[in-house]
Amino acid sequence: MTVAVATTGLAACGSSSSASGGRVTLNWYINPDGGGTNPTGGGQAQLAAECSTSNYKINVSVLPNSASDQQTQLLRRLAVGDSTVDLMSVDPAYISQFAAAGYFAPVPANMVSTFTAGRVQSSIDASTYDGKLIGVPFWANTQVLWYRKSVVAKAGLDMSKPVTWDQIIAAAQKTKTDIGVQAALYEGYSVWINALVAGAGGQIVENPSASAGDIKMGLNSAAGREAAAIIKKVATTGVGGPAMGSSEESQALTLFSTAGSSGFMVNWPYVWAALAPGAGNPVTWRNSDLGFARYPETVAGKPSAPPVGGIELAVSKYSKHTALAYQAAACITSVQHQEQYMIGTGNPASSKAVYTMPAILKAFPNGLAALISSSLDAGVPRPLSPYWGDISTGLQEKFSPPNAVNQNTAASAQSFILKVLAGKALE
C-alpha cells in the first residue's frame, strides 16, 4: 500500500470513548458535508445529535475534504488500534481495503437485514467483503449531467434522448462554453476514468477480489482507449476550462456556475442544493435554466455507466462499544433519517423508498429524484479491490496531465499499475 502508517502518538489524539455518569461517548469520524458540525445544520452532526440516547452520546470529528486524505487519516488511527474511533464514514472505494486489513467489527447477524432491506444494490455491494456485510449502507451517490438549458437550445442538442461525450464536446465548442469535469490528481479523476471505461463496456480490474499478484486488468483494451480519447478531446479542444488538470468537484461547480462560460458539467446531486437561490447565493438561474440528464455515453448507443459513490458506515473493531455503535448506525441510516439527510445536504439516500416520498419529490423536482434513483440502478462502482488505493493513484499519475493523454496512455497505465502491485515500481 502507498499510505504511510504512523506507529506512535495517534492513540493520544482526540477525545476517547469513555463512560461518564453511565452515559457512553461514541466518536463518529464523518466526511465533510453541507451541514458541517452544526447539530441543527441538516448534516451528519444533526443525525448524531438526534440519534444520541440516554445510553450514549455521539460526538462527531470531521475528516479532511478529499477521499484520499480521509482514507489516510483513518488508516493511521486504525493501524495503531486507536480505541477512540467508534463509527466511521468511509468512501466505498476503500471499504475493501479496510476490511481486508481486519479493521471493522463484524456486523451483528441479527442486524444484516436491517441494513440491507430496500437498499440500493451498489451500496450493499460496497458494504460487502468476502461475501459478508462488513459495513452499513448510508448514502448512495451517483453523477448526472448538469447543463444550462439556454446553452443546449443554442447548440440544438436534444436532451430528451441519451447524449454522448462527443455530442456535448461539439455543443460546447459551438456555443463557446465549458464542460466541468474532475481531472486533478485525486480520487475524483479515477471516478471519471472508471465511468468512461465502464461506459465502453470495459473494466479497469477484471477480478477485484484477487490478491495483488493475481489481479487482471482490462485497461489496455478498446474501452481503455475510448476513455483516453475522450479525456484527450475534452482537454485539447479547450472545453474543459482553463485549469482542467487541477479541477475537482468544487472547482467544476464554480466554473459551471459562472455566467457566460458555463454549459455542461458532470457532478454529484449535491449541485442542486448548492445552487439553490437565496442565502447569499449569487446564482439566480437554477430554477429557470438548470437542466439535468443521465450521464453521457462513452460510445453512441451503448448505455452509459454513471459513477457510483456515497458513504458507508463502519464500526471499528478497536471500539470499546461496538454493539452501541451498531445501534447508532441503525438510527443514523433509518429511512426517516436518510430522507432528512438527503433534503438537508443534497446527498442521495441508499434506501429506495426515500425516492418516492413527497418531501423528496418536492426537494428534487421535475424528475430529478427519479433520475438519481435510475442512475444509481445503472451505475457502476469503482473496482471493489483491497488494492484500489494503489490502482487509483497509478491511474491519476499516468492520465495526467489530461492534454498529454493519448492512445498509449491506457496501456502505459496498466503496465505501471501491475508493476506497482508486484512491488517492482513505486508511485
Solvent accessible surface area in square Angstrom, and as a share of the most:
residue,aa,sasa,rsa
1,M,119,0.53
2,T,70,0.41
3,V,26,0.15
4,A,86,0.66
5,V,84,0.48
6,A,27,0.21
7,T,111,0.64
8,T,112,0.65
9,G,52,0.50
10,L,21,0.11
11,A,65,0.50
12,A,92,0.71
13,C,53,0.32
14,G,60,0.57
15,S,67,0.43
16,S,64,0.42
17,S,7,0.05
18,S,55,0.35
19,A,71,0.55
20,S,80,0.52
21,G,93,0.89
22,G,65,0.63
23,R,92,0.33
24,V,17,0.10
25,T,25,0.14
26,L,0,0.00
27,N,3,0.02
28,W,0,0.00
29,Y,9,0.03
30,I,1,0.00
31,N,12,0.06
32,P,46,0.29
33,D,25,0.13
34,G,69,0.66
35,G,8,0.08
36,G,29,0.28
37,T,81,0.47
38,N,76,0.39
39,P,77,0.48
40,T,110,0.64
41,G,30,0.29
42,G,11,0.11
43,G,0,0.00
44,Q,0,0.00
45,A,6,0.05
46,Q,34,0.15
47,L,0,0.00
48,A,3,0.02
49,A,52,0.40
50,E,83,0.37
51,C,1,0.01
52,S,25,0.16
53,T,55,0.32
54,S,99,0.64
55,N,91,0.47
56,Y,8,0.03
57,K,95,0.40
58,I,8,0.04
59,N,51,0.26
60,V,37,0.21
61,S,42,0.27
62,V,66,0.38
63,L,4,0.02
64,P,43,0.27
65,N,131,0.67
66,S,29,0.19
67,A,18,0.14
68,S,37,0.24
69,D,73,0.38
70,Q,14,0.06
71,Q,12,0.05
72,T,45,0.26
73,Q,56,0.25
74,L,2,0.01
75,L,15,0.07
76,R,94,0.34
77,R,24,0.09
78,L,0,0.00
79,A,38,0.29
80,V,45,0.26
81,G,26,0.25
82,D,0,0.00
83,S,34,0.22
84,T,6,0.03
85,V,0,0.00
86,D,0,0.00
87,L,0,0.00
88,M,0,0.00
89,S,0,0.00
90,V,4,0.02
91,D,21,0.11
92,P,8,0.05
93,A,2,0.02
94,Y,6,0.02
95,I,1,0.00
96,S,4,0.03
97,Q,11,0.05
98,F,1,0.00
99,A,15,0.12
100,A,51,0.40
101,A,53,0.41
102,G,30,0.29
103,Y,33,0.12
104,F,17,0.07
105,A,6,0.05
106,P,113,0.71
107,V,15,0.09
108,P,43,0.27
109,A,94,0.73
110,N,131,0.67
111,M,33,0.15
112,V,56,0.32
113,S,74,0.48
114,T,72,0.42
115,F,0,0.00
116,T,31,0.18
117,A,74,0.58
118,G,52,0.50
119,R,19,0.07
120,V,4,0.02
121,Q,106,0.47
122,S,12,0.08
123,S,3,0.02
124,I,31,0.15
125,D,57,0.30
126,A,5,0.04
127,S,0,0.00
128,T,44,0.26
129,Y,63,0.24
130,D,125,0.65
131,G,73,0.70
132,K,145,0.62
133,L,22,0.11
134,I,24,0.12
135,G,0,0.00
136,V,0,0.00
137,P,0,0.00
138,F,0,0.00
139,W,18,0.06
140,A,1,0.00
141,N,11,0.06
142,T,0,0.00
143,Q,5,0.02
144,V,0,0.00
145,L,0,0.00
146,W,0,0.00
147,Y,23,0.09
148,R,28,0.10
149,K,96,0.41
150,S,62,0.40
151,V,17,0.09
152,V,12,0.07
153,A,79,0.61
154,K,145,0.61
155,A,14,0.11
156,G,66,0.63
157,L,30,0.15
158,D,72,0.37
159,M,30,0.13
160,S,101,0.65
161,K,134,0.57
162,P,102,0.64
163,V,7,0.04
164,T,13,0.08
165,W,1,0.00
166,D,77,0.40
167,Q,78,0.34
168,I,0,0.00
169,I,0,0.00
170,A,56,0.44
171,A,5,0.04
172,A,0,0.00
173,Q,90,0.40
174,K,140,0.59
175,T,12,0.07
176,K,178,0.75
177,T,13,0.08
178,D,22,0.11
179,I,0,0.00
180,G,1,0.01
181,V,1,0.01
182,Q,2,0.01
183,A,1,0.00
184,A,9,0.07
185,L,117,0.58
186,Y,24,0.09
187,E,7,0.03
188,G,6,0.06
189,Y,0,0.00
190,S,0,0.00
191,V,8,0.05
192,W,4,0.01
193,I,0,0.00
194,N,9,0.05
195,A,1,0.01
196,L,1,0.00
197,V,1,0.01
198,A,19,0.15
199,G,1,0.01
200,A,16,0.12
201,G,61,0.59
202,G,17,0.16
203,Q,106,0.47
204,I,1,0.00
205,V,3,0.02
206,E,91,0.41
207,N,41,0.21
208,P,42,0.27
209,S,104,0.67
210,A,20,0.16
211,S,61,0.39
212,A,25,0.19
213,G,69,0.66
214,D,93,0.48
215,I,11,0.06
216,K,130,0.55
217,M,15,0.07
218,G,10,0.10
219,L,0,0.00
220,N,76,0.39
221,S,32,0.20
222,A,69,0.53
223,A,8,0.06
224,G,0,0.00
225,R,92,0.33
226,E,72,0.32
227,A,0,0.00
228,A,0,0.00
229,A,42,0.32
230,I,9,0.05
231,I,0,0.00
232,K,78,0.33
233,K,78,0.33
234,V,0,0.00
235,A,21,0.16
236,T,78,0.45
237,T,49,0.28
238,G,46,0.44
239,V,7,0.04
240,G,4,0.04
241,G,16,0.15
242,P,130,0.82
243,A,60,0.46
244,M,14,0.06
245,G,38,0.37
246,S,67,0.43
247,S,12,0.08
248,E,58,0.26
249,E,39,0.17
250,S,68,0.44
251,Q,90,0.40
252,A,0,0.00
253,L,23,0.11
254,T,90,0.52
255,L,39,0.19
256,F,2,0.01
257,S,26,0.17
258,T,67,0.39
259,A,77,0.59
260,G,74,0.71
261,S,32,0.21
262,S,4,0.02
263,G,0,0.00
264,F,1,0.00
265,M,0,0.00
266,V,0,0.00
267,N,0,0.00
268,W,20,0.07
269,P,0,0.00
270,Y,56,0.21
271,V,0,0.00
272,W,14,0.05
273,A,44,0.34
274,A,44,0.34
275,L,5,0.03
276,A,34,0.27
277,P,64,0.41
278,G,43,0.42
279,A,121,0.94
280,G,78,0.75
281,N,37,0.19
282,P,120,0.76
283,V,10,0.06
284,T,116,0.68
285,W,29,0.10
286,R,30,0.11
287,N,103,0.53
288,S,84,0.54
289,D,17,0.09
290,L,5,0.03
291,G,3,0.02
292,F,36,0.15
293,A,17,0.13
294,R,88,0.32
295,Y,6,0.02
296,P,1,0.01
297,E,16,0.07
298,T,14,0.08
299,V,46,0.27
300,A,79,0.62
301,G,72,0.69
302,K,80,0.34
303,P,97,0.61
304,S,6,0.04
305,A,6,0.04
306,P,0,0.00
307,P,3,0.02
308,V,8,0.04
309,G,5,0.05
310,G,8,0.08
311,I,6,0.03
312,E,1,0.00
313,L,1,0.00
314,A,0,0.00
315,V,0,0.00
316,S,0,0.00
317,K,97,0.41
318,Y,69,0.26
319,S,11,0.07
320,K,140,0.59
321,H,34,0.15
322,T,46,0.27
323,A,67,0.52
324,L,37,0.19
325,A,0,0.00
326,Y,3,0.01
327,Q,90,0.40
328,A,0,0.00
329,A,0,0.00
330,A,27,0.21
331,C,40,0.24
332,I,0,0.00
333,T,1,0.00
334,S,38,0.25
335,V,62,0.35
336,Q,123,0.55
337,H,14,0.06
338,Q,3,0.01
339,E,37,0.17
340,Q,46,0.20
341,Y,2,0.01
342,M,0,0.00
343,I,77,0.39
344,G,38,0.36
345,T,12,0.07
346,G,0,0.00
347,N,14,0.07
348,P,0,0.00
349,A,1,0.01
350,S,0,0.00
351,S,3,0.02
352,K,101,0.43
353,A,57,0.44
354,V,0,0.00
355,Y,11,0.04
356,T,104,0.60
357,M,47,0.21
358,P,112,0.71
359,A,42,0.33
360,I,0,0.00
361,L,91,0.45
362,K,173,0.73
363,A,32,0.25
364,F,6,0.02
365,P,38,0.24
366,N,133,0.68
367,G,44,0.42
368,L,0,0.00
369,A,1,0.00
370,A,66,0.51
371,L,27,0.13
372,I,0,0.00
373,S,30,0.19
374,S,58,0.38
375,S,0,0.00
376,L,4,0.02
377,D,100,0.52
378,A,35,0.27
379,G,14,0.14
380,V,54,0.31
381,P,41,0.26
382,R,12,0.05
383,P,15,0.10
384,L,46,0.23
385,S,0,0.00
386,P,10,0.06
387,Y,52,0.20
388,W,1,0.00
389,G,10,0.10
390,D,8,0.04
391,I,0,0.00
392,S,2,0.01
393,T,42,0.25
394,G,0,0.00
395,L,0,0.00
396,Q,15,0.07
397,E,65,0.29
398,K,78,0.33
399,F,0,0.00
400,S,33,0.21
401,P,77,0.49
402,P,7,0.05
403,N,94,0.48
404,A,59,0.46
405,V,2,0.01
406,N,63,0.32
407,Q,90,0.40
408,N,108,0.55
409,T,10,0.06
410,A,0,0.00
411,A,39,0.30
412,S,52,0.34
413,A,0,0.00
414,Q,30,0.14
415,S,53,0.34
416,F,30,0.12
417,I,0,0.00
418,L,61,0.30
419,K,103,0.44
420,V,19,0.11
421,L,20,0.10
422,A,58,0.45
423,G,66,0.64
424,K,162,0.69
425,A,26,0.21
426,L,168,0.84
427,E,61,0.27
